[in-house]
Amino acid sequence: MKIAIATIQDQVCEHFGYCESFTVYDVENEQIINKTKLVNPGHRPGFLPAFLSEHGINVIIAGGMGSGAVDLFNENHIAIITGASGNVDSVINQWITRELKSNGSICNEHQHHGDC
């Protein structure tokens, strides 16, 4: 399973579309077998869900995202976890141990970076 975490430096990004990169973890049998960075090619409406799907992502973790992105991730069969924060390695470990729960955080305004 491939899990992508929207990342700024080594922290979960507040809004997935404005992250610097996606930290991608390959997880099998509750073990991280690989960790890579996937550079965010840019925030464009509707682009990132398909981009991540093309890279085999099964789960996206972020602080928040807009309702349009939620719909597109659902169409691409990518599970969504919002409301995450903190160090990405800590967050993936919370996901592996099933401690990480989505709060359903949907961003309603996108005029400025960090509006979630």
N, CA and C atoms as a LAMMPS dump frame, in Angstrom:
ITEM: TIMESTEP
0
ITEM: NUMBER OF ATOMS
348
ITEM: BOX BOUNDS ff ff ff
-5.0000000000000000e+02 5.0000000000000000e+02
-5.0000000000000000e+02 5.0000000000000000e+02
-5.0000000000000000e+02 5.0000000000000000e+02
ITEM: ATOMS id mol type element x y z
1 1 1 N 0.845 -1.166 0
2 1 2 C 0 0 0
3 1 3 C 0.897 1.236 0
4 2 1 N 0.503 2.24 -0.791
5 2 2 C 1.257 3.495 -0.856
6 2 3 C 0.458 4.605 -0.192
7 3 1 N 1.085 5.243 0.781
8 3 2 C 0.473 6.338 1.516
9 3 3 C 1.271 7.593 1.239
10 4 1 N 0.592 8.66 0.813
11 4 2 C 1.247 9.941 0.565
12 4 3 C 0.828 10.928 1.646
13 5 1 N 1.809 11.634 2.189
14 5 2 C 1.533 12.67 3.17
15 5 3 C 1.959 14.003 2.565
16 6 1 N 1.028 14.945 2.492
17 6 2 C 1.342 16.294 2.014
18 6 3 C 2.338 16.912 2.993
19 7 1 N 3.497 17.348 2.469
20 7 2 C 4.627 17.689 3.33
21 7 3 C 5.217 19.061 3.021
22 8 1 N 5.549 19.795 4.084
23 8 2 C 6.41 20.978 4.025
24 8 3 C 7.539 20.694 5.003
25 9 1 N 8.764 20.678 4.474
26 9 2 C 9.93 20.203 5.225
27 9 3 C 9.611 18.797 5.704
28 10 1 N 9.584 18.537 6.976
29 10 2 C 9.23 17.196 7.454
30 10 3 C 7.927 17.21 8.24
31 11 1 N 7.08 18.193 7.957
32 11 2 C 5.819 18.356 8.675
33 11 3 C 4.634 18.175 7.724
34 12 1 N 3.504 17.72 8.269
35 12 2 C 2.285 17.615 7.47
36 12 3 C 1.862 19.023 7.072
37 13 1 N 1.551 19.202 5.792
38 13 2 C 1.112 20.491 5.271
39 13 3 C -0.353 20.727 5.643
40 14 1 N -0.66 21.965 5.995
41 14 2 C -2.016 22.321 6.394
42 14 3 C -3.015 22.096 5.257
43 15 1 N -2.617 22.378 4.027
44 15 2 C -3.488 22.175 2.867
45 15 3 C -2.724 21.382 1.822
46 16 1 N -3.23 20.223 1.441
47 16 2 C -2.46 19.301 0.603
48 16 3 C -1.985 19.943 -0.698
49 17 1 N -2.769 20.799 -1.316
50 17 2 C -2.418 21.358 -2.617
51 17 3 C -1.237 22.303 -2.602
52 18 1 N -0.919 22.852 -1.445
53 18 2 C 0.169 23.821 -1.339
54 18 3 C 1.434 23.236 -0.731
55 19 1 N 1.501 21.921 -0.629
56 19 2 C 2.688 21.3 -0.045
57 19 3 C 3.879 21.412 -0.998
58 20 1 N 5.08 21.285 -0.431
59 20 2 C 6.299 21.254 -1.25
60 20 3 C 6.421 19.923 -1.972
61 21 1 N 6.041 18.876 -1.243
62 21 2 C 6.192 17.525 -1.768
63 21 3 C 5.215 16.605 -1.056
64 22 1 N 5.202 15.378 -1.526
65 22 2 C 4.449 14.318 -0.864
66 22 3 C 5.472 13.299 -0.388
67 23 1 N 5.45 13.017 0.895
68 23 2 C 6.283 11.938 1.406
69 23 3 C 5.487 10.666 1.191
70 24 1 N 6.061 9.758 0.418
71 24 2 C 5.358 8.533 0.036
72 24 3 C 5.982 7.347 0.768
73 25 1 N 5.135 6.64 1.474
74 25 2 C 5.558 5.459 2.221
75 25 3 C 4.929 4.231 1.581
76 26 1 N 5.754 3.226 1.321
77 26 2 C 5.252 1.914 0.934
78 26 3 C 5.173 1.108 2.221
79 27 1 N 3.967 0.633 2.54
80 27 2 C 3.74 -0.1 3.786
81 27 3 C 3.198 -1.485 3.449
82 28 1 N 3.843 -2.5 4.009
83 28 2 C 3.38 -3.879 3.879
84 28 3 C 3.458 -4.544 5.242
85 29 1 N 2.397 -5.239 5.6
86 29 2 C 2.353 -5.962 6.883
87 29 3 C 2.74 -5.06 8.052
88 30 1 N 2.191 -3.85 8.054
89 30 2 C 2.406 -2.863 9.118
90 30 3 C 3.872 -2.462 9.266
91 31 1 N 4.633 -2.576 8.182
92 31 2 C 6.046 -2.177 8.172
93 31 3 C 6.289 -1.231 7.008
94 32 1 N 7.068 -0.183 7.26
95 32 2 C 7.48 0.717 6.184
96 32 3 C 8.61 0.031 5.429
97 33 1 N 8.399 -0.201 4.138
98 33 2 C 9.44 -0.852 3.347
99 33 3 C 10.18 0.128 2.445
100 34 1 N 9.609 1.322 2.255
101 34 2 C 10.265 2.323 1.431
102 34 3 C 9.682 3.695 1.751
103 35 1 N 10.514 4.708 1.659
104 35 2 C 10.094 6.091 1.865
105 35 3 C 10.758 6.924 0.786
106 36 1 N 9.935 7.672 0.04
107 36 2 C 10.456 8.543 -1.016
108 36 3 C 9.738 9.887 -0.959
109 37 1 N 10.275 10.849 -1.681
110 37 2 C 9.629 12.162 -1.832
111 37 3 C 9.164 12.297 -3.274
112 38 1 N 7.98 12.812 -3.437
113 38 2 C 7.416 13.106 -4.739
114 38 3 C 7.152 14.605 -4.758
115 39 1 N 7.886 15.337 -5.579
116 39 2 C 7.753 16.791 -5.632
117 39 3 C 6.372 17.168 -6.154
118 40 1 N 5.754 18.131 -5.491
119 40 2 C 4.463 18.639 -5.938
120 40 3 C 4.681 19.429 -7.232
121 41 1 N 4.08 18.986 -8.345
122 41 2 C 4.284 19.681 -9.611
123 41 3 C 3.485 20.974 -9.735
124 42 1 N 2.707 21.307 -8.723
125 42 2 C 1.959 22.57 -8.724
126 42 3 C 0.479 22.353 -8.48
127 43 1 N -0.105 23.319 -7.805
128 43 2 C -1.517 23.264 -7.452
129 43 3 C -2.332 23.796 -8.623
130 44 1 N -3.119 22.899 -9.216
131 44 2 C -4.053 23.259 -10.275
132 44 3 C -5.344 22.51 -9.978
133 45 1 N -6.467 23.177 -10.097
134 45 2 C -7.722 22.495 -9.788
135 45 3 C -7.851 21.166 -10.531
136 46 1 N -8.12 20.107 -9.766
137 46 2 C -8.38 18.8 -10.325
138 46 3 C -7.168 17.977 -10.712
139 47 1 N -5.968 18.54 -10.663
140 47 2 C -4.781 17.853 -11.162
141 47 3 C -4.188 16.847 -10.173
142 48 1 N -3.989 17.255 -8.924
143 48 2 C -3.236 16.424 -7.981
144 48 3 C -3.87 15.066 -7.67
145 49 1 N -5.19 14.943 -7.534
146 49 2 C -5.736 13.602 -7.288
147 49 3 C -5.384 12.613 -8.412
148 50 1 N -5.476 13.041 -9.663
149 50 2 C -5.122 12.158 -10.785
150 50 3 C -3.626 11.886 -10.801
151 51 1 N -2.813 12.912 -10.517
152 51 2 C -1.36 12.771 -10.463
153 51 3 C -0.958 11.721 -9.427
154 52 1 N -1.54 11.807 -8.24
155 52 2 C -1.213 10.84 -7.184
156 52 3 C -1.734 9.445 -7.531
157 53 1 N -2.882 9.374 -8.17
158 53 2 C -3.404 8.087 -8.612
159 53 3 C -2.45 7.432 -9.608
160 54 1 N -1.906 8.221 -10.529
161 54 2 C -0.949 7.703 -11.518
162 54 3 C 0.32 7.166 -10.856
163 55 1 N 0.621 7.66 -9.652
164 55 2 C 1.79 7.187 -8.909
165 55 3 C 1.442 6.052 -7.947
166 56 1 N 0.235 5.511 -8.071
167 56 2 C -0.147 4.336 -7.295
168 56 3 C -0.509 4.603 -5.849
169 57 1 N -0.821 5.844 -5.515
170 57 2 C -1.152 6.197 -4.136
171 57 3 C -2.52 5.627 -3.768
172 58 1 N -2.602 5.017 -2.576
173 58 2 C -3.851 4.455 -2.069
174 58 3 C -4.499 5.317 -0.996
175 59 1 N -3.669 6.114 -0.274
176 59 2 C -4.152 6.939 0.832
177 59 3 C -3.435 8.273 0.77
178 60 1 N -4.174 9.378 0.968
179 60 2 C -3.586 10.714 1.086
180 60 3 C -3.86 11.219 2.496
181 61 1 N -2.829 11.757 3.129
182 61 2 C -2.946 12.323 4.474
183 61 3 C -2.536 13.782 4.395
184 62 1 N -3.356 14.667 4.957
185 62 2 C -3.07 16.1 4.939
186 62 3 C -3.769 16.772 6.115
187 63 1 N -3.429 18.041 6.306
188 63 2 C -4.132 18.82 7.301
189 63 3 C -5.568 19.061 6.873
190 64 1 N -5.749 19.434 5.616
191 64 2 C -7.075 19.689 5.069
192 64 3 C -7.022 19.748 3.558
193 65 1 N -8.211 19.791 2.955
194 65 2 C -8.321 19.93 1.501
195 65 3 C -9.733 20.382 1.171
196 66 1 N -9.899 20.883 -0.027
197 66 2 C -11.197 21.361 -0.478
198 66 3 C -12.139 20.233 -0.86
199 67 1 N -13.415 20.553 -0.911
200 67 2 C -14.424 19.534 -1.219
201 67 3 C -14.27 18.993 -2.634
202 68 1 N -13.822 19.824 -3.576
203 68 2 C -13.598 19.342 -4.935
204 68 3 C -12.518 18.28 -4.973
205 69 1 N -11.441 18.493 -4.231
206 69 2 C -10.367 17.51 -4.165
207 69 3 C -10.866 16.221 -3.518
208 70 1 N -11.673 16.354 -2.477
209 70 2 C -12.236 15.167 -1.82
210 70 3 C -13.007 14.341 -2.835
211 71 1 N -13.844 15 -3.627
212 71 2 C -14.621 14.284 -4.646
213 71 3 C -13.711 13.579 -5.644
214 72 1 N -12.65 14.267 -6.077
215 72 2 C -11.737 13.681 -7.059
216 72 3 C -10.92 12.531 -6.48
217 73 1 N -10.506 12.649 -5.227
218 73 2 C -9.815 11.523 -4.593
219 73 3 C -10.747 10.323 -4.492
220 74 1 N -11.994 10.577 -4.136
221 74 2 C -12.963 9.487 -4.069
222 74 3 C -13.142 8.827 -5.436
223 75 1 N -13.227 9.633 -6.5
224 75 2 C -13.355 9.088 -7.854
225 75 3 C -12.137 8.244 -8.247
226 76 1 N -10.958 8.618 -7.712
227 76 2 C -9.722 7.887 -8.013
228 76 3 C -9.454 6.767 -7.013
229 77 1 N -10.426 6.499 -6.142
230 77 2 C -10.33 5.405 -5.157
231 77 3 C -9.125 5.561 -4.237
232 78 1 N -8.881 6.808 -3.819
233 78 2 C -7.812 7.113 -2.867
234 78 3 C -8.471 7.521 -1.55
235 79 1 N -8.155 6.799 -0.489
236 79 2 C -8.709 7.107 0.833
237 79 3 C -8.112 8.428 1.327
238 80 1 N -8.896 9.175 2.073
239 80 2 C -8.508 10.512 2.535
240 80 3 C -8.503 10.554 4.048
241 81 1 N -7.409 11.092 4.588
242 81 2 C -7.34 11.368 6.021
243 81 3 C -6.952 12.834 6.154
244 82 1 N -7.828 13.62 6.769
245 82 2 C -7.55 15.034 7.011
246 82 3 C -7.499 15.297 8.511
247 83 1 N -6.935 16.435 8.845
248 83 2 C -6.808 16.819 10.244
249 83 3 C -5.49 16.383 10.86
250 84 1 N -4.605 15.815 10.042
251 84 2 C -3.302 15.375 10.55
252 84 3 C -2.377 16.576 10.732
253 85 1 N -1.446 16.441 11.661
254 85 2 C -0.436 17.487 11.867
255 85 3 C 0.785 16.865 12.531
256 86 1 N 1.897 17.572 12.387
257 86 2 C 3.122 17.112 13.031
258 86 3 C 4.105 16.509 12.06
259 87 1 N 5.102 15.847 12.612
260 87 2 C 6.168 15.216 11.849
261 87 3 C 5.609 14.056 11.028
262 88 1 N 5.996 13.983 9.742
263 88 2 C 5.428 12.96 8.857
264 88 3 C 5.764 11.533 9.299
265 89 1 N 6.96 11.301 9.827
266 89 2 C 7.305 9.956 10.285
267 89 3 C 6.438 9.549 11.474
268 90 1 N 6.152 10.488 12.35
269 90 2 C 5.266 10.208 13.477
270 90 3 C 3.847 9.926 12.989
271 91 1 N 3.4 10.71 12.007
272 91 2 C 2.036 10.536 11.478
273 91 3 C 1.881 9.19 10.785
274 92 1 N 2.868 8.762 9.993
275 92 2 C 2.733 7.462 9.33
276 92 3 C 2.708 6.333 10.364
277 93 1 N 3.469 6.486 11.431
278 93 2 C 3.426 5.468 12.491
279 93 3 C 2.067 5.439 13.182
280 94 1 N 1.441 6.602 13.338
281 94 2 C 0.083 6.649 13.883
282 94 3 C -0.896 5.962 12.935
283 95 1 N -0.687 6.14 11.623
284 95 2 C -1.555 5.484 10.645
285 95 3 C -1.376 3.965 10.725
286 96 1 N -0.131 3.517 10.786
287 96 2 C 0.154 2.077 10.839
288 96 3 C -0.489 1.433 12.064
289 97 1 N -0.444 2.126 13.197
290 97 2 C -1.003 1.571 14.433
291 97 3 C -2.496 1.879 14.604
292 98 1 N -3.086 2.452 13.575
293 98 2 C -4.517 2.788 13.534
294 98 3 C -4.92 3.827 14.583
295 99 1 N -3.973 4.628 15.008
296 99 2 C -4.266 5.709 15.955
297 99 3 C -4.691 6.979 15.237
298 100 1 N -4.332 7.108 13.955
299 100 2 C -4.645 8.305 13.177
300 100 3 C -6.056 8.201 12.628
301 101 1 N -6.877 9.163 12.964
302 101 2 C -8.259 9.194 12.497
303 101 3 C -8.505 10.491 11.743
304 102 1 N -9.262 10.409 10.675
305 102 2 C -9.611 11.598 9.905
306 102 3 C -10.655 12.405 10.659
307 103 1 N -10.492 13.731 10.618
308 103 2 C -11.512 14.582 11.228
309 103 3 C -12.449 15.156 10.175
310 104 1 N -12.247 14.775 8.904
311 104 2 C -13.127 15.245 7.835
312 104 3 C -12.97 16.716 7.513
313 105 1 N -11.837 17.313 7.879
314 105 2 C -11.605 18.741 7.671
315 105 3 C -11.649 19.109 6.191
316 106 1 N -12.644 19.907 5.828
317 106 2 C -12.796 20.388 4.456
318 106 3 C -12.578 21.896 4.461
319 107 1 N -11.686 22.338 3.567
320 107 2 C -11.399 23.769 3.445
321 107 3 C -12.445 24.4 2.543
322 108 1 N -12.941 25.56 2.954
323 108 2 C -13.957 26.24 2.168
324 108 3 C -13.425 27.435 1.397
325 109 1 N -12.298 27.956 1.791
326 109 2 C -11.715 29.121 1.134
327 109 3 C -10.325 28.771 0.653
328 110 1 N -9.979 29.229 -0.559
329 110 2 C -8.672 28.914 -1.119
330 110 3 C -7.959 30.145 -1.656
331 111 1 N -8.36 31.337 -1.238
332 111 2 C -7.727 32.526 -1.784
333 111 3 C -6.256 32.643 -1.383
334 112 1 N -5.928 32.188 -0.199
335 112 2 C -4.57 32.375 0.323
336 112 3 C -4.031 31.077 0.861
337 113 1 N -2.758 30.907 0.728
338 113 2 C -2.067 29.742 1.288
339 113 3 C -2.315 29.686 2.781
340 114 1 N -2.668 28.532 3.282
341 114 2 C -2.84 28.358 4.725
342 114 3 C -4.217 28.671 5.232
343 115 1 N -5.242 28.705 4.361
344 115 2 C -6.589 29.052 4.79
345 115 3 C -7.371 27.918 5.414
346 116 1 N -6.84 26.714 5.443
347 116 2 C -7.574 25.591 6.018
348 116 3 C -7.653 25.728 7.516
